[in-house]
Amino acid sequence: MIELYKGVYVVEGMPVLFIKKLNALVCSDLHLGYEGVMADRGIFLPKTNLAKIKETLKKSTEITGAKKLIIDGDIKNEFSKVHMEEFNEFRELVSFLKELDIEELHLVKGNHDNFIDRFERPFGIKIYRQEFLLKDVLFFHGEELPASDEGKLLVMGHLHPAVGIFNKLGVKEKVKCFLYGKMADKRDIIILPAMNYFSEGIEVNISNIDDTPVFRRMLNLMDMNVVGIDYTEAVKFGSVRELADIL
């Protein structure tokens, strides 16, 4: 596993973070029910997303022995309602986590997570609006600035980061990635890749994403470091600036 900060690891090239002192796995942007929502819009995809999420979490718990799971926003996909596919897949995921002996499930609400508060009591999970502090780690989804100035390490989702790189044939490939670096106030921060299997992500070394509040006021994207993943291994790529310069 690649260590980003002391005791904070990328789990074997998967879009999952392991924080040792919390004994917790962290992921973001699952967008459950994605295929069902897209089918309602006339776009038909194979039922792959939840199966891949379950496979990834199973491997991650086997490797780390984690007993907590923190989902850092956007567990569902539809904005305006809870789609039946979202509810069914959420129920299946919660049941599966029990099989993995996950003892605590914490969910930070993201911009897609309207109407999910009703899940808290029947499913025995803990839901937080936009941010959640556990010991000295502050989890927030990312479309809003965190209200708290606590936490030595911040972890966010929302962005779906990826990088564009070229292979030996000169063909550009998109690679999901973790970003990590320093905030303007010197706190450490990690930005998670999307757990959703169909989300390739936004190429941070090519696309202009500086219009988000976090990057306008808290971060210099170009100074952040990149760890690319492909579900089998993780590779350090240097900074976003270095990757932008070689394109």
ChimeraX attribute file (.defattr): number of C-alpha atoms within 10 A of each C-alpha:
attribute: neighborCount
match mode: 1-to-1
recipient: residues
	/A:1	16
	/A:2	16
	/A:3	13
	/A:4	19
	/A:5	14
	/A:6	9
	/A:7	11
	/A:8	20
	/A:9	18
	/A:10	25
	/A:11	25
	/A:12	20
	/A:13	20
	/A:14	25
	/A:15	28
	/A:16	25
	/A:17	29
	/A:18	26
	/A:19	21
	/A:20	15
	/A:21	10
	/A:22	17
	/A:23	13
	/A:24	21
	/A:25	27
	/A:26	22
	/A:27	26
	/A:28	30
	/A:29	26
	/A:30	23
	/A:31	26
	/A:32	26
	/A:33	24
	/A:34	24
	/A:35	22
	/A:36	21
	/A:37	19
	/A:38	14
	/A:39	11
	/A:40	9
	/A:41	9
	/A:42	9
	/A:43	10
	/A:44	12
	/A:45	13
	/A:46	7
	/A:47	12
	/A:48	13
	/A:49	21
	/A:50	22
	/A:51	12
	/A:52	14
	/A:53	18
	/A:54	16
	/A:55	10
	/A:56	18
	/A:57	21
	/A:58	15
	/A:59	14
	/A:60	21
	/A:61	21
	/A:62	10
	/A:63	13
	/A:64	17
	/A:65	17
	/A:66	21
	/A:67	17
	/A:68	21
	/A:69	24
	/A:70	20
	/A:71	26
	/A:72	29
	/A:73	31
	/A:74	27
	/A:75	26
	/A:76	27
	/A:77	26
	/A:78	21
	/A:79	13
	/A:80	10
	/A:81	14
	/A:82	17
	/A:83	17
	/A:84	12
	/A:85	17
	/A:86	22
	/A:87	16
	/A:88	12
	/A:89	18
	/A:90	20
	/A:91	13
	/A:92	13
	/A:93	17
	/A:94	16
	/A:95	12
	/A:96	15
	/A:97	20
	/A:98	12
	/A:99	10
	/A:100	17
	/A:101	13
	/A:102	18
	/A:103	12
	/A:104	16
	/A:105	20
	/A:106	19
	/A:107	26
	/A:108	23
	/A:109	25
	/A:110	26
	/A:111	19
	/A:112	20
	/A:113	23
	/A:114	16
	/A:115	12
	/A:116	16
	/A:117	14
	/A:118	9
	/A:119	15
	/A:120	14
	/A:121	10
	/A:122	7
	/A:123	13
	/A:124	12
	/A:125	15
	/A:126	15
	/A:127	22
	/A:128	18
	/A:129	15
	/A:130	23
	/A:131	25
	/A:132	23
	/A:133	15
	/A:134	9
	/A:135	12
	/A:136	12
	/A:137	18
	/A:138	20
	/A:139	28
	/A:140	28
	/A:141	29
	/A:142	23
	/A:143	16
	/A:144	15
	/A:145	16
	/A:146	18
	/A:147	9
	/A:148	11
	/A:149	10
	/A:150	14
	/A:151	18
	/A:152	13
	/A:153	20
	/A:154	23
	/A:155	24
	/A:156	26
	/A:157	27
	/A:158	22
	/A:159	20
	/A:160	22
	/A:161	24
	/A:162	28
	/A:163	26
	/A:164	20
	/A:165	19
	/A:166	12
	/A:167	8
	/A:168	6
	/A:169	6
	/A:170	8
	/A:171	9
	/A:172	13
	/A:173	11
	/A:174	15
	/A:175	19
	/A:176	28
	/A:177	32
	/A:178	28
	/A:179	24
	/A:180	22
	/A:181	22
	/A:182	19
	/A:183	20
	/A:184	12
	/A:185	9
	/A:186	12
	/A:187	14
	/A:188	17
	/A:189	24
	/A:190	23
	/A:191	23
	/A:192	29
	/A:193	31
	/A:194	27
	/A:195	28
	/A:196	25
	/A:197	17
	/A:198	14
	/A:199	17
	/A:200	18
	/A:201	19
	/A:202	21
	/A:203	20
	/A:204	24
	/A:205	24
	/A:206	16
	/A:207	11
	/A:208	11
	/A:209	16
	/A:210	15
	/A:211	9
	/A:212	14
	/A:213	14
	/A:214	18
	/A:215	16
	/A:216	12
	/A:217	13
	/A:218	14
	/A:219	19
	/A:220	16
	/A:221	23
	/A:222	16
	/A:223	16
	/A:224	20
	/A:225	22
	/A:226	27
	/A:227	23
	/A:228	25
	/A:229	22
	/A:230	14
	/A:231	14
	/A:232	9
	/A:233	15
	/A:234	20
	/A:235	13
	/A:236	14
	/A:237	15
	/A:238	14
	/A:239	19
	/A:240	21
	/A:241	16
	/A:242	15
	/A:243	19
	/A:244	16
	/A:245	9
	/A:246	9
	/A:247	11
